[in-house]
């Protein structure tokens, strides 16, 4: 098979009457990525995943999974697995019995991988129990076990950690790391920013159906720039001194302190000296790196948008126009 990207999406559009749910989305997911697909509720994430998996037809644009179009042939889903929204099972059957049904649909050697898949997701000891008695986290992990029956090279997960307690989120995070370390490419649709920040090497952030940014987290932080945090018992005087200092800009109150931008480290050093000379005590003066949460809200809610990294930045051509098991 040619050496092609696991996912290449160009100009993807989905309309429902006058509503444009997905608007000219370009994505490139490279082999080995843990790729975060982020956006607020209603941004078109799940609709995009459904089109990528061939579950619904795009209004315009193209999808290629390892170079093949899922709308043209089910063979495009070879090596692809996962789930959209939440995995569904027969609650009156055991976890193992549910997997046997999925394996029968897939055929081939899928049945021989049931026990290994259960062990991988940590359900070997509960495989004989009815799924109706599983916790939400256990059902999510069983959904991944069902996907692993296909020996996927690409795993696509829609909000896998939503609704999990802290322990379940930790287990899901560890599982995704384990699968990535085995060489699997993972596309993770989520709005849980802390999880994505820990897991993903690259992200796309969508706003109102369009991609506002695509690239690495490091690149996004570099484009957003750095800021500094200042805390003092006398915040009002501290802000006044900072606002009058050369090389210091964008001085604003924030969470019991002051946030500002600086031209360089020399300007920060000069501010520290100026505060001391003015008799303003300093409790904290530190560089503050932008978090994914900061960047997410600046892209999805603010008026200023960080420069979009379109598919062309990843080598693509910007001019080119339910559970996966069911596929």
C-alpha positions as CSV (number, residue, x, y, z in Angstrom):
1,X,0.0,0.0,0.0
2,X,1.3,3.5,-0.8
3,X,2.9,5.5,2.1
4,X,0.0,7.9,2.7
5,X,-1.3,9.8,5.7
6,X,-3.9,8.0,7.9
7,X,-6.3,10.9,7.4
8,X,-6.4,13.6,4.7
9,X,-9.5,15.8,4.7
10,X,-9.9,18.6,2.1
11,X,-12.7,21.2,1.9
12,X,-15.1,19.1,4.0
13,X,-18.6,20.5,4.2
14,X,-21.8,19.3,5.7
15,X,-25.1,21.2,5.4
16,X,-28.4,20.5,6.9
17,X,-30.7,22.8,5.1
18,X,-29.5,26.4,5.9
19,X,-27.3,25.1,8.7
20,X,-23.7,24.6,7.9
21,X,-22.4,22.1,10.5
22,X,-19.0,21.6,9.0
23,X,-17.5,24.4,6.9
24,X,-14.4,23.8,4.6
25,X,-12.5,21.7,7.0
26,X,-8.9,20.6,6.0
27,X,-7.1,18.1,8.2
28,X,-3.9,16.0,7.9
29,X,-3.2,13.4,10.5
30,X,0.2,11.8,10.1
31,X,1.3,8.3,11.1
32,X,2.1,8.1,14.8
33,X,0.1,11.2,15.8
34,X,-2.0,11.5,18.8
35,X,-4.1,14.2,17.2
36,X,-6.6,16.2,19.3
37,X,-9.7,17.5,17.5
38,X,-11.0,20.2,19.8
39,X,-14.0,22.5,19.8
40,X,-17.0,23.6,21.9
41,X,-20.2,21.6,21.8
42,X,-21.9,22.2,18.4
43,X,-18.6,23.0,16.6
44,X,-19.1,20.1,14.2
45,X,-16.6,17.6,15.7
46,X,-18.8,14.5,15.7
47,X,-20.3,15.4,12.3
48,X,-16.8,15.5,10.9
49,X,-15.9,12.1,12.4
50,X,-19.0,10.6,10.9
51,X,-18.0,11.8,7.5
52,X,-14.5,10.6,7.9
53,X,-15.8,7.1,8.7
54,X,-18.3,7.1,5.8
55,X,-21.3,7.0,8.1
56,X,-22.8,10.1,6.6
57,X,-22.1,11.7,3.1
58,X,-20.4,15.0,2.9
59,X,-22.1,17.9,1.1
60,X,-18.7,18.8,-0.4
61,X,-15.1,17.9,0.0
62,X,-13.1,14.7,0.2
63,X,-11.9,12.3,2.9
64,X,-9.0,9.8,2.4
65,X,-8.1,7.2,5.0
66,X,-4.7,5.8,4.1
67,X,-5.4,7.2,0.6
68,X,-8.9,5.6,0.1
69,X,-12.3,7.2,0.1
70,X,-14.7,5.6,2.7
71,X,-17.7,6.7,0.6
72,X,-16.6,4.6,-2.4
73,X,-15.6,1.4,-0.7
74,X,-15.8,-0.3,2.8
75,X,-12.2,-1.4,2.1
76,X,-11.2,2.2,3.0
77,X,-12.0,1.2,6.6
78,X,-9.4,-1.6,6.7
79,X,-7.0,-0.7,9.5
80,X,-9.4,1.8,10.9
81,X,-11.5,1.5,14.1
82,X,-13.0,3.4,17.0
83,X,-16.4,4.8,18.0
84,X,-18.5,7.9,17.5
85,X,-20.3,9.3,20.5
86,X,-20.7,6.2,22.8
87,X,-20.1,2.5,22.0
88,X,-23.3,0.4,22.2
89,X,-23.6,-3.2,23.5
90,X,-26.2,-5.7,24.5
91,X,-26.5,-5.1,28.2
92,X,-27.7,-8.6,29.0
93,X,-24.7,-10.3,27.5
94,X,-21.2,-10.4,29.0
95,X,-18.3,-8.3,27.7
96,X,-16.8,-11.4,26.1
97,X,-20.0,-12.4,24.5
98,X,-20.5,-8.9,23.0
99,X,-17.0,-9.1,21.6
100,X,-17.7,-12.4,20.0
101,X,-20.6,-10.9,18.1
102,X,-18.4,-8.1,16.8
103,X,-15.7,-10.6,15.9
104,X,-18.2,-12.6,14.0
105,X,-19.1,-9.5,11.9
106,X,-15.5,-8.8,11.2
107,X,-14.6,-12.4,10.4
108,X,-11.0,-13.4,9.8
109,X,-8.8,-13.7,12.9
110,X,-10.9,-11.2,14.9
111,X,-12.2,-13.9,17.3
112,X,-8.6,-15.0,18.1
113,X,-7.9,-11.5,19.4
114,X,-10.7,-11.3,21.9
115,X,-8.7,-12.3,25.0
116,X,-5.8,-10.1,24.1
117,X,-8.1,-7.1,23.5
118,X,-9.8,-7.6,26.9
119,X,-6.4,-7.8,28.6
120,X,-5.1,-4.6,26.8
121,X,-8.0,-2.5,28.1
122,X,-7.9,-4.1,31.6
123,X,-11.2,-6.0,31.4
124,X,-10.0,-9.6,31.5
125,X,-11.2,-10.1,35.1
126,X,-14.7,-8.7,34.2
127,X,-15.1,-10.2,30.8
128,X,-17.7,-12.8,32.0
129,X,-19.9,-10.1,33.7
130,X,-22.9,-8.7,32.0
131,X,-22.3,-5.3,30.4
132,X,-25.4,-3.9,32.1
133,X,-23.4,-4.0,35.3
134,X,-20.4,-2.2,33.8
135,X,-19.5,1.4,34.8
136,X,-19.4,4.0,32.2
137,X,-15.6,3.8,32.1
138,X,-15.7,0.0,31.6
139,X,-18.1,0.4,28.7
140,X,-15.8,2.9,27.1
141,X,-12.9,0.6,27.5
142,X,-15.0,-2.3,26.1
143,X,-15.6,-0.1,23.1
144,X,-11.9,0.2,22.5
145,X,-11.5,-3.5,23.0
146,X,-14.1,-4.0,20.2
147,X,-12.1,-1.6,18.0
148,X,-8.9,-3.5,18.7
149,X,-10.3,-6.7,17.3
150,X,-9.7,-5.2,13.9
151,X,-6.0,-4.6,14.6
152,X,-6.3,-1.0,13.6
153,X,-3.5,1.3,12.5
154,X,-5.8,4.2,13.0
155,X,-8.0,4.6,16.1
156,X,-10.7,7.3,16.0
157,X,-12.3,8.1,19.4
158,X,-15.2,10.6,20.0
159,X,-15.1,12.0,23.5
160,X,-13.8,8.8,25.1
161,X,-13.2,10.4,28.6
162,X,-16.5,12.3,28.8
163,X,-18.5,11.3,31.9
164,X,-15.6,9.4,33.5
165,X,-14.6,9.9,37.1
166,X,-10.9,10.9,37.8
167,X,-9.8,7.3,38.1
168,X,-11.6,6.4,34.8
169,X,-10.0,9.4,33.1
170,X,-6.5,8.3,34.3
171,X,-7.1,4.8,33.0
172,X,-8.3,6.0,29.6
173,X,-5.3,8.3,29.4
174,X,-2.9,5.5,30.2
175,X,-4.6,3.2,27.7
176,X,-4.3,5.8,24.8
177,X,-0.7,6.3,25.7
178,X,-0.2,2.5,25.6
179,X,-1.8,2.2,22.2
180,X,0.2,5.1,20.8
181,X,3.4,3.6,22.1
182,X,2.5,0.4,20.1
183,X,2.6,2.5,16.9
184,X,-1.1,3.2,16.5
185,X,-2.2,6.6,15.2
186,X,-5.0,8.1,17.3
187,X,-7.5,10.9,16.5
188,X,-9.1,12.0,19.7
189,X,-12.2,14.3,19.5
190,X,-12.6,16.0,22.9
191,X,-13.5,19.1,24.8
192,X,-11.5,18.0,27.9
193,X,-8.5,20.4,27.4
194,X,-6.3,19.1,30.2
195,X,-6.5,15.5,28.8
196,X,-5.7,16.7,25.3
197,X,-2.8,18.7,26.6
198,X,-1.3,15.7,28.3
199,X,-1.9,13.2,25.4
200,X,-1.7,15.0,22.1
201,X,1.3,16.1,20.0
202,X,-0.8,17.9,17.4
203,X,-4.3,19.5,17.5
204,X,-6.9,21.1,15.4
205,X,-9.2,23.6,17.0
206,X,-12.6,24.2,15.4
207,X,-15.0,27.1,15.7
208,X,-18.4,27.2,14.2
209,X,-17.6,24.3,11.9
210,X,-14.3,25.8,10.7
211,X,-10.7,25.0,11.6
212,X,-9.2,28.0,13.5
213,X,-5.8,26.3,14.1
214,X,-4.0,23.2,13.1
215,X,-0.5,22.2,14.2
216,X,1.5,21.4,17.2
217,X,0.8,22.7,20.7
218,X,4.4,24.1,20.8
219,X,3.7,26.1,17.6
220,X,0.4,27.4,19.0
221,X,2.0,28.6,22.2
222,X,4.8,30.3,20.2
223,X,2.2,32.2,18.1
224,X,0.2,33.2,21.1
225,X,3.4,34.5,22.9
226,X,4.2,34.6,26.5
227,X,3.0,36.8,29.4
228,X,4.1,37.4,32.9
229,X,2.3,37.3,36.3
230,X,2.8,39.8,39.0
231,X,1.4,39.6,42.6
232,X,1.8,42.2,45.3
233,X,-0.1,43.1,48.5
234,X,-0.7,46.5,46.8
235,X,-2.0,45.4,43.4
236,X,-3.3,48.9,42.4
237,X,0.2,50.5,42.8
238,X,1.9,47.5,41.2
239,X,-0.2,47.9,38.1
240,X,0.4,51.7,38.0
241,X,4.2,51.1,38.2
242,X,4.0,48.4,35.5
243,X,1.8,50.5,33.2
244,X,4.3,53.3,33.3
245,X,7.4,51.2,32.7
246,X,9.0,51.1,29.2
247,X,8.9,47.7,27.5
248,X,5.8,46.6,29.5
249,X,2.4,46.4,27.8
250,X,-1.1,44.9,28.1
251,X,-1.2,45.4,31.9
252,X,-4.5,43.8,33.2
253,X,-5.9,42.5,36.5
254,X,-6.2,38.8,36.6
255,X,-7.2,36.3,39.4
256,X,-5.9,38.3,42.3
257,X,-2.8,39.5,40.4
258,X,-1.6,41.4,37.4
259,X,-0.8,40.0,34.0
260,X,1.4,41.8,31.5
261,X,3.4,41.4,28.3
262,X,7.1,42.3,28.1
263,X,9.4,43.3,25.3
264,X,12.2,41.1,26.7
265,X,13.7,39.8,29.9
266,X,15.6,43.1,30.5
267,X,12.3,44.9,30.6
268,X,11.0,42.5,33.3
269,X,14.2,43.1,35.3
270,X,13.8,46.8,35.0
271,X,10.2,46.5,36.2
272,X,11.4,44.5,39.3
273,X,13.8,47.3,40.1
274,X,11.2,50.0,39.6
275,X,8.7,48.2,41.9
276,X,11.4,47.9,44.6
277,X,12.4,51.6,44.3
278,X,8.6,52.5,44.5
279,X,8.3,50.5,47.7
280,X,5.9,48.0,46.2
281,X,6.4,44.5,47.7
282,X,6.6,41.7,45.2
283,X,5.0,38.3,46.1
284,X,5.4,36.8,42.6
285,X,7.0,37.8,39.3
286,X,7.1,34.9,36.9
287,X,6.8,34.0,33.2
288,X,3.4,32.5,32.5
289,X,3.2,30.1,29.6
290,X,-0.2,30.0,27.8
291,X,-2.2,26.9,28.7
292,X,-4.2,25.1,26.1
293,X,-7.3,26.4,27.9
294,X,-6.1,30.0,27.3
295,X,-5.4,29.3,23.6
296,X,-8.7,27.4,23.1
297,X,-10.8,30.2,24.4
298,X,-8.9,32.9,22.5
299,X,-9.6,30.9,19.3
300,X,-13.2,29.9,20.0
301,X,-14.5,32.9,21.8
302,X,-12.3,35.9,21.2
303,X,-12.3,38.3,18.3
304,X,-8.6,37.8,17.6
305,X,-7.7,34.5,16.0
306,X,-4.2,33.0,16.1
307,X,-2.9,32.4,12.6
308,X,-4.6,29.3,11.3
309,X,-2.3,26.4,10.4
310,X,-4.1,24.9,7.4
311,X,-3.5,21.5,5.8
312,X,-0.8,23.1,3.5
313,X,1.4,23.5,6.6
314,X,1.4,19.8,7.0
315,X,2.3,19.0,3.4
316,X,-1.3,18.8,2.1
317,X,-2.9,20.5,-0.9
318,X,-5.2,23.3,0.4
319,X,-6.8,23.7,-3.1
320,X,-8.2,20.1,-3.3
321,X,-11.7,20.3,-3.0
322,X,-21.9,5.1,15.7
323,X,-19.3,2.7,16.3
324,X,-16.9,2.0,13.5
325,X,-17.6,-1.7,13.9
326,X,-20.9,-1.1,12.2
327,X,-19.0,-0.1,9.1
